[in-house]
Amino acid sequence: MAHPTQLGFQDAASPVMEELLHFHDHALMIVLLISILVLYIIVAMVSSKLTNKYILDSQEIEIVWTILPAVILVLIALPSLRILYLMDEINDPHLTIKAMGHQWYWSYEYTDYENLGFDSYMVPTQDLTPGQFRLLETDHRMVVPMESPIRVLVSAEDVLHSWAVPSLGVKMDAVPGRLNQTAFIASRPGVFYGQCSEICGANHSFMPIVVEAVPLEHFENWSSLMLEDA
């Protein structure tokens, strides 16, 4: 999860988020090189009293500064399109979970099981135990098996919400009357935090999302206990 004074993204916990981090670094390096070049040209023009007649009127230079930006845009667009298609790809999910947004909590339904679902509320500050995070901890976590494709069906019951977990590279709008879907693969075990990312009312900042990725054996034990309690 994020920590104080952090400037970059959170550590990636899914293949898609790793791709997004690589693309971010790729695009940022291009921006850096362009900025350095432009700064150098500005400093050279301001600090020098000499004038190059070939810069004032040169067909070759005009061709270069027309073609070069187009090439740079292509170098940015192609990786971007590749990641967009990767994010939209859902191949044979091992588990499907329906996430419903409410004012102001989330409810989860494991549709592959007959009666496995629960509501997930934020834990109040006065009820937090040592090691839990204020405004981020929930009374029930969304538990998923690691290294397995997970499909999440996202919708809302009242107003617009958004189901977002930065470490997994997932963000999907929850729209009343509409069923959106997204997918992720948790590449390592851990607890990943997110929050509703669409302003949804007075308590918008008090409906966190907690995804816990565990080995498949532990997930089966957890689901069995939840079904027994139900």
C-alpha positions as CSV (number, residue, x, y, z in Angstrom):
1,M,0.0,0.0,0.0
2,A,1.0,3.7,-0.2
3,H,3.2,5.2,2.4
4,P,3.9,8.8,3.5
5,T,6.0,10.9,1.1
6,Q,5.6,8.3,-1.6
7,L,5.9,9.9,-5.1
8,G,5.5,6.9,-7.4
9,F,2.9,4.1,-7.8
10,Q,2.3,1.4,-5.3
11,D,4.1,-1.9,-5.8
12,A,2.5,-4.0,-8.5
13,A,0.6,-7.1,-7.4
14,S,-0.8,-8.2,-10.8
15,P,0.7,-8.6,-14.3
16,V,-1.5,-5.8,-15.7
17,M,-0.2,-3.4,-13.0
18,E,3.4,-4.3,-13.9
19,E,2.7,-3.5,-17.5
20,L,1.2,-0.1,-16.4
21,L,4.3,0.7,-14.4
22,H,6.6,-0.1,-17.3
23,F,4.5,2.0,-19.7
24,H,4.5,4.9,-17.1
25,D,8.3,4.7,-17.0
26,H,8.5,4.5,-20.8
27,A,6.3,7.6,-21.3
28,L,8.0,9.5,-18.6
29,M,11.4,8.9,-20.2
30,I,10.2,10.3,-23.5
31,V,8.8,13.4,-21.8
32,L,12.1,13.9,-19.9
33,L,14.1,13.7,-23.1
34,I,11.8,16.2,-24.9
35,S,11.9,18.6,-21.9
36,I,15.7,18.5,-21.9
37,L,15.9,19.1,-25.7
38,V,13.5,22.0,-25.5
39,L,15.3,23.5,-22.5
40,Y,18.6,23.2,-24.2
41,I,17.3,25.0,-27.3
42,I,15.7,27.8,-25.3
43,V,19.0,28.3,-23.3
44,A,21.1,28.3,-26.5
45,M,18.9,30.8,-28.2
46,V,18.7,33.2,-25.2
47,S,22.4,33.0,-24.3
48,S,23.8,33.3,-27.8
49,K,24.0,36.5,-29.9
50,L,24.7,34.5,-33.1
51,T,22.0,33.7,-35.5
52,N,22.0,30.5,-37.7
53,K,20.5,31.3,-41.1
54,Y,19.7,27.6,-41.7
55,I,17.4,27.6,-38.6
56,L,15.5,30.7,-39.8
57,D,14.6,29.1,-43.1
58,S,15.3,25.5,-43.6
59,Q,13.1,22.9,-45.3
60,E,15.0,20.0,-43.8
61,I,14.5,21.2,-40.2
62,E,10.7,21.7,-40.8
63,I,10.5,18.1,-42.1
64,V,12.3,16.8,-39.1
65,W,10.2,18.6,-36.5
66,T,7.0,17.5,-38.3
67,I,7.9,13.8,-38.6
68,L,9.7,13.4,-35.2
69,P,6.6,14.3,-33.0
70,A,4.5,11.8,-35.1
71,V,7.1,9.1,-34.5
72,I,7.1,9.9,-30.7
73,L,3.3,9.7,-30.6
74,V,3.4,6.3,-32.3
75,L,6.0,5.1,-29.7
76,I,3.6,6.1,-27.0
77,A,0.4,4.9,-28.6
78,L,1.4,1.4,-29.5
79,P,2.3,0.2,-26.0
80,S,-0.8,2.1,-24.6
81,L,-3.1,0.2,-27.0
82,R,-1.5,-3.1,-26.1
83,I,-2.2,-2.5,-22.4
84,L,-5.7,-1.4,-23.1
85,Y,-6.5,-4.7,-24.8
86,L,-4.7,-6.6,-22.0
87,M,-6.9,-4.9,-19.4
88,D,-10.0,-5.8,-21.4
89,E,-9.0,-9.5,-21.8
90,I,-10.9,-12.0,-19.7
91,N,-10.0,-15.6,-20.4
92,D,-11.7,-18.4,-18.6
93,P,-11.9,-16.9,-15.1
94,H,-11.5,-19.3,-12.2
95,L,-13.8,-17.3,-9.9
96,T,-16.5,-14.6,-10.4
97,I,-17.4,-12.1,-7.8
98,K,-20.2,-9.6,-7.9
99,A,-19.3,-6.3,-6.2
100,M,-22.3,-4.0,-5.5
101,G,-21.8,-0.4,-4.3
102,H,-24.1,1.1,-1.7
103,Q,-24.2,4.3,0.2
104,W,-21.7,3.7,1.8
105,Y,-20.4,0.2,1.8
106,W,-19.7,-2.7,-0.6
107,S,-21.4,-6.0,-0.8
108,Y,-19.8,-9.1,-2.4
109,E,-21.4,-12.2,-3.8
110,Y,-19.4,-15.2,-4.9
111,T,-21.6,-16.3,-7.8
112,D,-19.9,-19.7,-8.2
113,Y,-21.1,-20.7,-4.8
114,E,-24.8,-21.2,-3.8
115,N,-24.9,-19.0,-0.8
116,L,-21.7,-17.1,-0.3
117,G,-22.0,-13.3,0.1
118,F,-21.5,-10.6,2.7
119,D,-21.4,-6.8,3.2
120,S,-18.1,-5.0,3.8
121,Y,-18.2,-2.0,6.1
122,M,-15.3,0.2,7.1
123,V,-14.0,-0.5,10.6
124,P,-14.6,2.7,12.8
125,T,-11.5,4.3,14.2
126,Q,-12.3,3.4,17.8
127,D,-12.6,-0.3,16.9
128,L,-9.3,-0.6,15.0
129,T,-6.7,-3.1,16.4
130,P,-2.9,-2.5,16.3
131,G,-1.7,-2.9,12.7
132,Q,-4.9,-2.0,11.1
133,F,-5.2,1.2,8.9
134,R,-7.6,4.0,9.6
135,L,-10.2,4.6,6.9
136,L,-8.9,1.5,4.9
137,E,-9.8,-1.5,7.0
138,T,-13.1,-3.4,6.6
139,D,-14.9,-5.9,8.8
140,H,-15.0,-8.4,5.9
141,R,-12.3,-8.7,3.3
142,M,-12.8,-9.9,-0.3
143,V,-10.7,-13.1,-0.2
144,V,-9.4,-14.4,-3.6
145,P,-7.0,-17.2,-4.6
146,M,-3.7,-16.0,-5.8
147,E,-2.4,-16.7,-9.3
148,S,-5.9,-17.3,-10.5
149,P,-7.9,-15.2,-13.0
150,I,-10.6,-13.4,-11.1
151,R,-13.6,-11.7,-12.8
152,V,-15.4,-8.9,-10.9
153,L,-18.8,-7.8,-11.9
154,V,-19.4,-4.3,-10.7
155,S,-22.6,-2.5,-10.3
156,A,-24.4,-0.1,-7.8
157,E,-27.7,0.0,-6.1
158,D,-28.1,3.8,-5.6
159,V,-25.6,6.2,-7.0
160,L,-22.4,6.1,-9.0
161,H,-19.5,4.4,-7.3
162,S,-16.1,3.1,-8.5
163,W,-14.4,-0.1,-7.4
164,A,-10.6,0.6,-7.5
165,V,-7.6,-1.2,-6.1
166,P,-4.4,0.5,-7.3
167,S,-1.9,-2.4,-6.5
168,L,-3.9,-4.7,-8.8
169,G,-4.3,-2.2,-11.6
170,V,-8.1,-2.3,-11.3
171,K,-10.6,0.5,-11.5
172,M,-14.2,0.0,-12.7
173,D,-17.2,2.3,-12.4
174,A,-20.3,1.0,-10.6
175,V,-23.3,2.3,-12.4
176,P,-26.9,1.6,-11.1
177,G,-28.8,-0.6,-13.6
178,R,-25.6,-1.5,-15.5
179,L,-23.2,-4.5,-15.0
180,N,-19.6,-3.7,-15.8
181,Q,-16.8,-6.3,-15.6
182,T,-13.1,-6.3,-15.0
183,A,-10.5,-8.9,-14.2
184,F,-7.2,-9.3,-12.4
185,I,-4.7,-12.0,-11.3
186,A,-3.1,-11.5,-7.9
187,S,0.5,-12.6,-8.5
188,R,1.5,-12.8,-4.9
189,P,-0.2,-13.3,-1.5
190,G,-1.1,-10.2,0.4
191,V,-3.6,-7.6,1.5
192,F,-4.4,-4.9,-1.0
193,Y,-6.3,-1.7,-0.2
194,G,-8.5,0.5,-2.4
195,Q,-11.3,3.0,-2.0
196,C,-14.4,4.2,-3.9
197,S,-13.0,6.5,-6.6
198,E,-16.3,8.2,-7.6
199,I,-17.8,10.9,-5.4
200,C,-20.9,9.3,-4.1
201,G,-22.2,11.4,-1.3
202,A,-21.4,12.5,2.2
203,N,-19.5,9.4,3.3
204,H,-17.7,8.8,0.0
205,S,-14.4,8.5,1.7
206,F,-15.6,5.9,4.2
207,M,-16.2,2.9,1.9
208,P,-12.8,1.2,1.5
209,I,-12.0,-2.0,-0.4
210,V,-9.8,-4.7,1.0
211,V,-8.7,-7.6,-1.3
212,E,-6.9,-10.5,0.4
213,A,-5.0,-12.8,-1.9
214,V,-4.2,-16.2,-0.4
215,P,-3.1,-19.6,-1.7
216,L,-5.8,-21.8,-3.2
217,E,-5.8,-24.2,-0.3
218,H,-6.4,-21.4,2.2
219,F,-9.2,-19.9,0.0
220,E,-11.0,-23.3,-0.1
221,N,-10.8,-23.5,3.7
222,W,-12.1,-19.9,4.0
223,S,-15.0,-20.5,1.6
224,S,-15.9,-23.7,3.5
225,L,-16.0,-21.8,6.8
226,M,-18.1,-19.0,5.3
227,L,-20.6,-21.5,3.8
228,E,-20.9,-23.3,7.2
229,D,-21.6,-20.0,8.9
230,A,-24.2,-19.1,6.3
